[in-house]
């Protein structure tokens, strides 16, 4: 289950459009409901805030977090590199 402190750290890097990224990650990992349909946005939000526990959705959220954090760090390094060339 996602704890309150984890949620706060996740929110810092996920910002907007994170649910769409989680949908894509769930599809990539072939994680669906018991009926074989994609999970609803409300289910993903409930897992994110810690109301419901679901290992597959949690892992998808953390995978999206990890990729966005890496993108952010790469972007920051590129900015520093470009600015140091002046």
DSSP file (Angstrom, degrees, kcal/mol; ACC not computed):
  #  RESIDUE AA STRUCTURE BP1 BP2  ACC     N-H-->O    O-->H-N    N-H-->O    O-->H-N    TCO  KAPPA ALPHA  PHI   PSI    X-CA   Y-CA   Z-CA
    1    1 A X              0   0    0      0, 0.0     2,-0.5     0, 0.0    52,-0.1   0.000 360.0 360.0 360.0 140.7    0.0    0.0    0.0
    2    2 A X        -     0   0    0     45,-0.5     2,-0.1    50,-0.3    50,-0.0  -0.613 360.0-142.5 -76.9 123.8    1.3    3.5   -0.8
    3    3 A X     >  -     0   0    0     -2,-0.5     4,-2.5     1,-0.1     5,-0.1  -0.312  23.0-106.2 -82.5 169.4    2.0    5.4    2.3
    4    4 A X  H  > S+     0   0    0      1,-0.2     4,-2.0     2,-0.2     5,-0.1   0.902 121.0  48.9 -62.3 -42.7    1.4    9.1    2.9
    5    5 A X  H  > S+     0   0    0      2,-0.2     4,-1.8     1,-0.2    -1,-0.2   0.881 111.5  49.4 -67.4 -37.1    5.1   10.0    2.7
    6    6 A X  H  > S+     0   0    0      2,-0.2     4,-2.8     1,-0.2    -2,-0.2   0.915 108.8  53.8 -65.4 -41.9    5.4    7.9   -0.5
    7    7 A X  H  X S+     0   0    0     -4,-2.5     4,-2.6     1,-0.2    -2,-0.2   0.900 107.4  50.7 -58.9 -42.2    2.4    9.7   -2.0
    8    8 A X  H  X S+     0   0    0     -4,-2.0     4,-1.3     2,-0.2    -1,-0.2   0.910 112.2  46.3 -64.0 -42.7    3.9   13.1   -1.3
    9    9 A X  H  X S+     0   0    0     -4,-1.8     4,-1.0     1,-0.2    -2,-0.2   0.895 112.7  50.8 -65.4 -40.1    7.2   12.1   -3.0
   10   10 A X  H >X S+     0   0    0     -4,-2.8     4,-2.6     1,-0.2     3,-0.6   0.917 106.5  54.2 -63.5 -43.7    5.3   10.7   -6.0
   11   11 A X  H 3X S+     0   0    0     -4,-2.6     4,-1.4     1,-0.2    -1,-0.2   0.833  99.8  63.0 -60.9 -32.7    3.2   13.8   -6.4
   12   12 A X  H 3< S+     0   0    0     -4,-1.3    -1,-0.2     1,-0.2    -2,-0.2   0.882 117.5  25.3 -60.9 -39.1    6.4   15.9   -6.6
   13   13 A X  H << S+     0   0    0     -4,-1.0    -2,-0.2    -3,-0.6    -1,-0.2   0.726 118.5  56.3 -99.9 -24.9    7.5   14.2   -9.8
   14   14 A X  H  <  +     0   0    0     -4,-2.6    -3,-0.2    -5,-0.2    -2,-0.1   0.916  69.5 154.3 -76.9 -42.0    4.3   12.9  -11.3
   15   15 A X     <  -     0   0    0     -4,-1.4     3,-0.5    -5,-0.3     2,-0.2  -0.252  56.7  -0.2  51.2-123.9    2.5   16.3  -11.5
   16   16 A X  S    S+     0   0    0      1,-0.2     0, 0.0     2,-0.1     0, 0.0  -0.512 123.9  21.1 -97.9 164.2   -0.1   16.3  -14.3
   17   17 A X  S  > S+     0   0    0     -2,-0.2     4,-1.3     1,-0.1    -1,-0.2   0.649  76.8 131.1  60.2  19.3   -1.1   13.6  -16.8
   18   18 A X  H  >  +     0   0    0     -3,-0.5     4,-2.1     1,-0.2     5,-0.1   0.835  64.0  59.6 -72.0 -30.1    0.3   10.9  -14.6
   19   19 A X  H  > S+     0   0    0      1,-0.2     4,-2.7     2,-0.2    -1,-0.2   0.909 102.4  52.6 -65.9 -40.3   -2.9    8.8  -14.8
   20   20 A X  H  > S+     0   0    0      1,-0.2     4,-2.1     2,-0.2    -1,-0.2   0.911 109.5  49.9 -59.2 -41.4   -2.5    8.5  -18.6
   21   21 A X  H  X S+     0   0    0     -4,-1.3     4,-2.3     1,-0.2    -1,-0.2   0.874 109.7  50.7 -64.7 -36.9    1.0    7.3  -18.2
   22   22 A X  H  X S+     0   0    0     -4,-2.1     4,-2.9     2,-0.2     5,-0.2   0.901 107.7  53.4 -67.9 -40.4   -0.1    4.7  -15.6
   23   23 A X  H  X S+     0   0    0     -4,-2.7     4,-2.3     1,-0.2    -2,-0.2   0.928 110.8  47.1 -56.8 -45.3   -2.8    3.5  -18.1
   24   24 A X  H  X S+     0   0    0     -4,-2.1     4,-2.6     1,-0.2    -2,-0.2   0.911 112.6  48.7 -63.5 -42.9   -0.1    3.1  -20.7
   25   25 A X  H  X S+     0   0    0     -4,-2.3     4,-2.2     2,-0.2    -2,-0.2   0.897 110.4  50.8 -65.9 -40.4    2.2    1.3  -18.2
   26   26 A X  H  <>S+     0   0    0     -4,-2.9     5,-2.8     2,-0.2     4,-0.3   0.911 112.2  47.5 -62.5 -41.6   -0.7   -1.0  -17.1
   27   27 A X  H ><5S+     0   0    0     -4,-2.3     3,-1.1    -5,-0.2    -2,-0.2   0.913 110.4  52.0 -64.8 -42.4   -1.4   -1.9  -20.8
   28   28 A X  H 3<5S+     0   0    0     -4,-2.6    -2,-0.2     1,-0.3    -1,-0.2   0.880 113.8  43.5 -61.4 -38.3    2.3   -2.5  -21.4
   29   29 A X  T 3<5S-     0   0    0     -4,-2.2    -1,-0.3    -5,-0.2    -2,-0.2   0.412 112.0-123.1 -87.5   1.7    2.5   -4.9  -18.5
   30   30 A X  T < 5 +     0   0    0     -3,-1.1     2,-0.6    -4,-0.3    -3,-0.2   0.901  54.8 157.2  56.9  45.3   -0.8   -6.5  -19.5
   31   31 A X      < +     0   0    0     -5,-2.8     8,-0.4    -6,-0.1     2,-0.3  -0.907  10.0 155.1-104.1 117.3   -2.5   -5.7  -16.2
   32   32 A X        -     0   0    0     -2,-0.6     6,-0.2     1,-0.1    24,-0.1  -0.802  44.9 -84.7-132.9 173.2   -6.3   -5.6  -16.4
   33   33 A X    >   -     0   0    0      4,-3.2     3,-2.0    -2,-0.3    -1,-0.1  -0.155  54.0 -92.4 -70.2 174.4   -9.3   -6.1  -14.1
   34   34 A X  T 3  S+     0   0    0      1,-0.3    -1,-0.1     2,-0.1    -2,-0.0   0.733 129.6  56.3 -63.5 -20.7  -10.6   -9.6  -13.5
   35   35 A X  T 3  S-     0   0    0      2,-0.2    -1,-0.3     3,-0.0     3,-0.1   0.477 120.2-110.0 -87.1  -3.6  -13.0   -9.0  -16.4
   36   36 A X  S <  S+     0   0    0     -3,-2.0     2,-0.3     1,-0.3    -2,-0.1   0.603  79.5 123.4  85.4  11.3  -10.1   -8.3  -18.8
   37   37 A X  S    S-     0   0    0      1,-0.1    -4,-3.2     3,-0.0    -1,-0.3  -0.713  70.5 -93.2-102.7 156.3  -10.9   -4.6  -19.0
   38   38 A X        -     0   0    0     -2,-0.3    -6,-0.1    -6,-0.2    -1,-0.1  -0.325  48.8-100.3 -63.2 149.3   -8.5   -1.7  -18.2
   39   39 A X        -     0   0    0     -8,-0.4    -1,-0.1     1,-0.1     2,-0.1  -0.386  40.2-111.7 -67.7 149.4   -8.8   -0.3  -14.7
   40   40 A X     >  -     0   0    0      1,-0.1     4,-1.8    -3,-0.1     3,-0.3  -0.401  21.7-112.7 -79.3 159.1  -10.8    2.9  -14.3
   41   41 A X  H  > S+     0   0    0      1,-0.2     4,-2.5     2,-0.2     5,-0.2   0.874 117.1  57.8 -57.9 -39.2   -9.2    6.2  -13.3
   42   42 A X  H  > S+     0   0    0      1,-0.2     4,-2.3     2,-0.2    -1,-0.2   0.882 104.7  50.8 -62.6 -38.2  -11.0    6.1  -10.0
   43   43 A X  H  > S+     0   0    0     -3,-0.3     4,-2.1     2,-0.2    -1,-0.2   0.921 110.6  48.7 -65.0 -43.5   -9.4    2.7   -9.1
   44   44 A X  H  X S+     0   0    0     -4,-1.8     4,-2.3     1,-0.2    -2,-0.2   0.911 111.7  49.8 -63.6 -42.3   -5.9    4.1   -9.9
   45   45 A X  H  X S+     0   0    0     -4,-2.5     4,-2.4     2,-0.2    -1,-0.2   0.901 109.0  51.7 -63.1 -41.1   -6.6    7.2   -7.8
   46   46 A X  H  X>S+     0   0    0     -4,-2.3     5,-2.2     1,-0.2     6,-1.3   0.879 111.0  47.4 -65.7 -37.0   -7.8    5.1   -4.9
   47   47 A X  H ><5S+     0   0    0     -4,-2.1     3,-0.7     4,-0.2   -45,-0.5   0.915 111.2  53.0 -66.2 -42.0   -4.6    3.0   -5.0
   48   48 A X  H 3<5S+     0   0    0     -4,-2.3    -2,-0.2     1,-0.2    -1,-0.2   0.894 110.9  44.5 -61.7 -41.7   -2.5    6.2   -5.3
   49   49 A X  H 3<5S-     0   0    0     -4,-2.4    -1,-0.2    -5,-0.1    -2,-0.2   0.531 118.2-110.7 -84.6  -3.8   -4.1    7.7   -2.2
   50   50 A X  T <<5S+     0   0    0     -3,-0.7    -3,-0.2    -4,-0.6    -2,-0.1   0.609  85.0 117.7  91.4  12.3   -3.8    4.5   -0.2
   51   51 A X  S   <S+     0   0    0     -5,-2.2     2,-0.4    -6,-0.2    -4,-0.2   0.835  80.1  31.0 -78.2 -32.9   -7.5    3.6    0.1
   52   52 A X  S    S-     0   0    0     -6,-1.3     2,-0.5    -9,-0.1   -50,-0.3  -0.941  74.9-138.1-127.0 146.6   -7.1    0.3   -1.9
   53   53 A X        +     0   0    0     -2,-0.4     2,-0.3   -52,-0.1    -6,-0.1  -0.914  31.4 155.8-106.7 127.9   -4.1   -2.0   -2.2
   54   54 A X     >  -     0   0    0     -2,-0.5     4,-2.7     1,-0.1     5,-0.2  -0.837  28.0-157.3-152.2 110.6   -3.3   -3.5   -5.6
   55   55 A X  H  > S+     0   0    0     -2,-0.3     4,-2.5     1,-0.2     5,-0.2   0.871  92.0  50.6 -59.1 -41.9    0.3   -4.6   -6.4
   56   56 A X  H  > S+     0   0    0      2,-0.2     4,-2.0     1,-0.2    -1,-0.2   0.923 114.0  43.0 -64.4 -45.6    0.0   -4.3  -10.1
   57   57 A X  H  > S+     0   0    0      2,-0.2     4,-2.4     1,-0.2    -2,-0.2   0.911 113.5  52.4 -67.9 -41.7   -1.3   -0.8  -10.1
   58   58 A X  H  X S+     0   0    0     -4,-2.7     4,-2.5     1,-0.2    -2,-0.2   0.926 109.6  49.3 -58.7 -44.6    1.2    0.3   -7.4
   59   59 A X  H  X S+     0   0    0     -4,-2.5     4,-2.4    -5,-0.2    -1,-0.2   0.902 109.8  51.2 -62.9 -40.6    4.1   -1.1   -9.5
   60   60 A X  H  X S+     0   0    0     -4,-2.0     4,-2.3     2,-0.2    -1,-0.2   0.901 109.7  50.4 -62.5 -40.9    2.8    0.8  -12.5
   61   61 A X  H  X S+     0   0    0     -4,-2.4     4,-2.5     1,-0.2    -2,-0.2   0.932 112.5  46.3 -62.3 -46.0    2.7    4.0  -10.5
   62   62 A X  H  X S+     0   0    0     -4,-2.5     4,-2.6     2,-0.2    -2,-0.2   0.856 110.6  53.4 -66.6 -34.5    6.2    3.5   -9.3
   63   63 A X  H  X S+     0   0    0     -4,-2.4     4,-2.2     2,-0.2    -1,-0.2   0.918 110.6  46.4 -65.0 -42.6    7.4    2.6  -12.8
   64   64 A X  H  X S+     0   0    0     -4,-2.3     4,-2.6     2,-0.2     5,-0.2   0.918 112.3  51.4 -64.0 -43.1    6.0    5.9  -14.1
   65   65 A X  H  X S+     0   0    0     -4,-2.5     4,-2.7     1,-0.2     5,-0.2   0.931 109.8  49.8 -57.1 -47.5    7.5    7.8  -11.2
   66   66 A X  H  X S+     0   0    0     -4,-2.6     4,-2.1     1,-0.2    -1,-0.2   0.906 112.4  46.1 -61.8 -43.4   10.9    6.2  -11.9
   67   67 A X  H  X S+     0   0    0     -4,-2.2     4,-2.2     2,-0.2    -1,-0.2   0.898 114.2  47.8 -68.7 -38.9   10.8    7.1  -15.6
   68   68 A X  H  X S+     0   0    0     -4,-2.6     4,-2.5     2,-0.2    -2,-0.2   0.890 111.2  51.1 -68.0 -38.0    9.6   10.7  -14.9
   69   69 A X  H  X S+     0   0    0     -4,-2.7     4,-2.6    -5,-0.2    -2,-0.2   0.916 110.7  48.8 -64.2 -42.2   12.3   11.2  -12.3
   70   70 A X  H  X S+     0   0    0     -4,-2.1     4,-2.5    -5,-0.2    -2,-0.2   0.907 111.0  50.3 -63.1 -42.7   14.9   10.0  -14.7
   71   71 A X  H  X S+     0   0    0     -4,-2.2     4,-2.5     2,-0.2    -2,-0.2   0.919 111.5  48.9 -59.8 -44.2   13.6   12.3  -17.4
   72   72 A X  H  X S+     0   0    0     -4,-2.5     4,-2.5     2,-0.2    -2,-0.2   0.926 112.0  47.5 -62.3 -46.6   13.7   15.2  -14.9
   73   73 A X  H  X S+     0   0    0     -4,-2.6     4,-2.3     1,-0.2    -1,-0.2   0.894 112.6  49.2 -64.3 -40.0   17.3   14.5  -13.8
   74   74 A X  H  X S+     0   0    0     -4,-2.5     4,-2.3     2,-0.2    -1,-0.2   0.909 111.2  50.0 -64.1 -42.5   18.4   14.1  -17.4
   75   75 A X  H  X S+     0   0    0     -4,-2.5     4,-2.3     2,-0.2    -2,-0.2   0.911 110.6  49.4 -62.0 -43.6   16.8   17.4  -18.3
   76   76 A X  H  X S+     0   0    0     -4,-2.5     4,-2.4     2,-0.2    -2,-0.2   0.901 110.5  50.3 -63.9 -41.3   18.4   19.2  -15.3
   77   77 A X  H  X S+     0   0    0     -4,-2.3     4,-2.5     1,-0.2    -1,-0.2   0.903 110.5  50.0 -63.5 -40.8   21.8   17.8  -16.3
   78   78 A X  H  X S+     0   0    0     -4,-2.3     4,-2.6     2,-0.2    -2,-0.2   0.900 109.8  50.8 -64.4 -40.3   21.4   19.0  -19.9
   79   79 A X  H  X S+     0   0    0     -4,-2.3     4,-2.7     2,-0.2     5,-0.2   0.933 112.0  47.0 -61.6 -46.0   20.4   22.5  -18.6
   80   80 A X  H  X S+     0   0    0     -4,-2.4     4,-1.9     1,-0.2    -2,-0.2   0.905 112.3  50.1 -62.8 -41.5   23.5   22.6  -16.5
   81   81 A X  H  X S+     0   0    0     -4,-2.5     4,-0.6     2,-0.2    -2,-0.2   0.925 113.2  45.5 -62.5 -45.8   25.7   21.4  -19.3
   82   82 A X  H >< S+     0   0    0     -4,-2.6     3,-0.9     1,-0.2     4,-0.3   0.917 114.1  48.2 -65.3 -44.1   24.3   24.0  -21.7
   83   83 A X  H >< S+     0   0    0     -4,-2.7     3,-0.9     1,-0.2    -1,-0.2   0.805 106.8  56.8 -69.3 -28.3   24.5   26.9  -19.2
   84   84 A X  H 3< S+     0   0    0     -4,-1.9    -1,-0.2     1,-0.2    -2,-0.2   0.643  95.5  67.2 -77.4 -12.7   28.1   26.0  -18.3
   85   85 A X  T <<        0   0    0     -3,-0.9    -1,-0.2    -4,-0.6    -2,-0.2   0.595 360.0 360.0 -81.5 -11.5   29.2   26.3  -21.9
   86   86 A X    <         0   0    0     -3,-0.9    -1,-0.2    -4,-0.3    -2,-0.1   0.499 360.0 360.0 -74.5 360.0   28.6   30.1  -22.0
